[in-house]
Amino acid sequence: MKVSGQVMTKKVTDLTKGNITKHILRFYWPLLLTSMLQQLYNFVDTLIVGRGINDNALASVGNMGSLFFLIVGFSLGLANGFGILIAQSFGAGKKEQLRHRLAATIQVAAVLTLVLTAVSVLFLPFALRLIRTDEVLMADCLRYGYIVFGGLFASIAYNVSAAVLRSLGDSRTPLLAIVVSSIVNLGLDCLFIFGFGTGVEGAAIATVVSQLVSAAVCIKRLSTIELVHLSRDDFKNDRGVFIELLKNGLPMAFMNSITAVGCMVIQYFINGQSVDYTTAYTVCSKYINLFMNPACAAGGAMSAFASQNYGAGENERIRKGLRVCLSIAFVSYLILGSLMVFAPEMLARIMLEGSVPIRLACEYLPISGAALIGVNCLFVYRSGVQGMGDAVMPMWSGVLEMIMRIAFVSILMGTLGFKAVAIAEASAWISALFLNMFAFYHRIGMEESAVGYRKHRLLPRRRASYM
């Protein structure tokens, strides 16, 4: 099997050779469609719950969002961190190192699944009270949460297998997995809620089953790739392999969890107002997550592209790839940000019926829409930094996001009401963007200086560092 060159096999793609824009766009479109489908079926799932049950059920499912992201975001961060190291091994042509890292990833994921499932199920009632969940919503939150957290193994299996596939340049299989699972999820939603009248637990069961389906599709594809066929020897890893994985994965996991804590604080302040606030925030969050998807996919493309090229020492290609991904982020801002700024009532009425939640959503969406460029560019720069092997600075940017959210919402909520939440989100995005921009240009500048020095001194390649 050829390790260098444009393509290693028909199932994996080498991003270190060939036309940069074509590579990124070819990787980007399946990634975007995957992400959009995930958000779309989450969006429709919310719509079915709201229309098929009631607004309180919708608020209950939305209230679980920050807690779910706290747990699943942690596992997703680990998976993406491990995937970056696998991509670097792929870009450097180190097949044996790649397989050892993959085997260790599977071992860590198995332990992680057991720990996170136990913790999330045991502490769910406490966590719901911590964010001041209204008693009207508590029963539905518990029914939904126990099922979804009990099925965490399905979500983790998909996140890990999809991250590995993307590290090998395959963004199409995760798309196929989401297409199939979306159909399953929406079909089961309608069956359980409209057919059997099950309530929120029906939506939770549909979510877990659909995640199992998506994991099965990705795992099946991985089994056909010769490069990642593992032997018993691949699972015999010394401590150094696990330390290396955790050193890269844990900061990304903590970054997601820290961000989730900031969102939980916002949820705490919102739940302290009324159910109308919780309902409006649920819908606004769905729109934000949906409309940031094009830039989020550009970040995913940047991560895979930067990881492989960093492993191959192709720093100039990383700079050019950044410009392509930022262009995607800016175009999506012009289209979707404008929709949030100029048509907030239209968006609110699609999912809401009550006049108070609609009014609140119309206060929130224009502010968030104007600031959408901040989070769009943040996705690209942060992914570039992570792809170049620095998981620590993005983690600190997550801490900064949390601080900004907590500071602005606690100071401004009393005077500006629901608008304070949008301002808090915007301030978090922009502050984290500046920190990641500094990290990106500093790291690639240090790497380029090191490369120039080695060309003169003929020294072995050494990674740049902040230290």
Buried (B, 14 or more C-beta within 10 A) or exposed (E): EEBEEEEBBEBBBBBBBBEBEEBBBBBBBBBBBBBBBBBBBBBBBBBBBBBBBBBBBBBBBBBBBBBBBBBBBBBBBBBBBBBBBBBBBBBBBBBEBBBBBBBBBBBBBEEBBEEBBEBBBEBBBEBBEEBBBBEEBBEBBBBBBBBBBBBBBBBBBBBBBBBBBBBBBBBBBBBBBBBBBBBBBBEBBBBBBBEEEBBBBBBBBBBBBBBBBBBBBBBEBBEEBEBBEEEEEBBEBEEEBBEBBBBBBBBBBBBBBBBBBBBBBBBBBBBEBBBBBBBBBBBBBBBBBBBBBBBBBBBBBBBBBBBBBBBBBBBEBBBBBBEBBBBBBBBBBEEBBEBBBEBBEEBBEEBBEEEBBBBBBBBBBBBBBBBBBBBBBBBBBBBBBBBBBBBBBBBBBBBBBBBBBBEBBBEBBEEBBBBBBBBBBBBBBBBBBBBBBBBBBBBBEBBBEBBEEBEEEEEEEEEBEEE
